[in-house]
Amino acid sequence: MKKTVSIALAALLASIIGCASTAPVSMRGVDVKSADRAPEAKQYSQKTPGVGEQKLISRTFSTQPPLIPHLTEKYEPITMEENACLECHATDELRGKPMPKMGVSHFSKTVKDAEGQPVVEMSRFQCNSCHVAQVDAKELVENVFVGNIK
């Protein structure tokens, strides 16, 4: 019994010493106590949307909101008074060029504007709650996700 307790204590002591001598490493690959560094600036496919020139980003699952392929800084913040996204995406055409239009689920079934057109539901007014701008960047961690849309 004494021998078993001694071995257990020795193993416990060895593991404590082993853990204390090795600083935990974060997913960034540095010591967790080190100061954060700003990430490298990434480029969007285009800084500003070019009417009809943007390539749409393919969805990877059926209920995924469309991703934004351009910089959004000029269109934020979205406030109760102004949503610059609507200037382009409330219709399916802008200046004769095709434009991704907001889905019918984003429009009110009961409230209409002065011209009789449905207005945007306020629950769908904050576009960047679901739609996010994307850049072509290396994954931070390994990702084995495979989408189900072909």
FENRA-V374099 format. One record per residue. N is the residue number from 1. RES is the residue in three letters. PHI is phi in whole degrees, 0 to 359 (999 if undefined). D_FIRST is the distance of its C-alpha to the first C-alpha in Angstrom with 2 decimals. Layout:
N&RES&PHI&D_FIRST  N&RES&PHI&D_FIRST
//
This chain:
1&MET&999&0.00  2&LYS&298&3.82  3&LYS&294&5.41  4&THR&295&5.20  5&VAL&296&6.33  6&SER&297&8.63  7&ILE&295&10.00  8&ALA&297&10.69  9&LEU&295&12.38  10&ALA&297&14.25  11&ALA&294&15.48  12&LEU&298&16.59  13&LEU&297&18.35  14&ALA&296&20.00  15&SER&291&21.33  16&ILE&295&22.68  17&ILE&296&24.41  18&GLY&298&25.73  19&CYS&289&27.21  20&ALA&292&28.69  21&SER&277&30.48  22&THR&249&32.10  23&ALA&286&34.74  24&PRO&297&35.08  25&VAL&250&38.16  26&SER&279&40.54  27&MET&294&42.51  28&ARG&285&45.34  29&GLY&89&43.33  30&VAL&235&43.15  31&ASP&302&40.71  32&VAL&295&40.59  33&LYS&275&41.68  34&SER&287&44.83  35&ALA&294&48.15  36&ASP&289&49.55  37&ARG&251&52.53  38&ALA&295&55.40  39&PRO&292&55.41  40&GLU&297&58.11  41&ALA&292&61.25  42&LYS&253&61.87  43&GLN&263&65.27  44&TYR&279&66.36  45&SER&301&68.52  46&GLN&214&71.41  47&LYS&292&71.56  48&THR&234&74.02  49&PRO&293&74.82  50&GLY&259&77.76  51&VAL&304&79.61  52&GLY&74&78.99  53&GLU&255&77.37  54&GLN&281&73.66  55&LYS&274&71.50  56&LEU&287&69.42  57&ILE&270&65.66  58&SER&298&64.54  59&ARG&278&62.32  60&THR&250&59.05  61&PHE&210&58.68  62&SER&298&61.32  63&THR&258&60.86  64&GLN&289&60.37  65&PRO&294&62.85  66&PRO&303&65.06  67&LEU&266&63.88  68&ILE&265&66.24  69&PRO&270&67.31  70&HIS&226&68.98  71&LEU&297&68.38  72&THR&243&68.56  73&GLU&304&68.94  74&LYS&290&72.68  75&TYR&254&72.17  76&GLU&241&69.69  77&PRO&280&69.13  78&ILE&273&69.96  79&THR&238&71.38  80&MET&298&73.09  81&GLU&273&76.41  82&GLU&216&75.80  83&ASN&223&73.93  84&ALA&293&75.26  85&CYS&300&73.47  86&LEU&294&76.03  87&GLU&302&78.91  88&CYS&255&77.96  89&HIS&260&75.73  90&ALA&278&77.68  91&THR&234&80.00  92&ASP&259&79.62  93&GLU&210&82.23  94&LEU&223&83.02  95&ARG&51&86.19  96&GLY&79&86.65  97&LYS&250&83.18  98&PRO&293&80.39  99&MET&221&77.65  100&PRO&296&74.41  101&LYS&266&75.28  102&MET&302&72.92  103&GLY&291&71.98  104&VAL&299&73.82  105&SER&294&70.63  106&HIS&274&71.19  107&PHE&256&74.61  108&SER&291&75.56  109&LYS&273&76.96  110&THR&242&79.08  111&VAL&269&79.93  112&LYS&238&82.69  113&ASP&275&84.26  114&ALA&298&88.01  115&GLU&268&88.72  116&GLY&86&86.91  117&GLN&271&83.89  118&PRO&297&80.35  119&VAL&262&78.53  120&VAL&290&74.95  121&GLU&297&72.44  122&MET&295&70.94  123&SER&290&67.46  124&ARG&245&68.09  125&PHE&286&69.90  126&GLN&272&66.94  127&CYS&307&66.83  128&ASN&284&63.99  129&SER&284&61.57  130&CYS&243&61.37  131&HIS&264&63.31  132&VAL&233&61.87  133&ALA&288&63.44  134&GLN&238&61.92  135&VAL&235&61.90  136&ASP&271&61.14  137&ALA&227&57.88  138&LYS&294&54.79  139&GLU&295&51.86  140&LEU&284&49.26  141&VAL&227&46.41  142&GLU&300&46.40  143&ASN&228&48.22  144&VAL&250&48.32  145&PHE&298&50.43  146&VAL&236&53.27  147&GLY&290&56.08  148&ASN&248&57.67  149&ILE&256&61.32  150&LYS&251&63.19
//
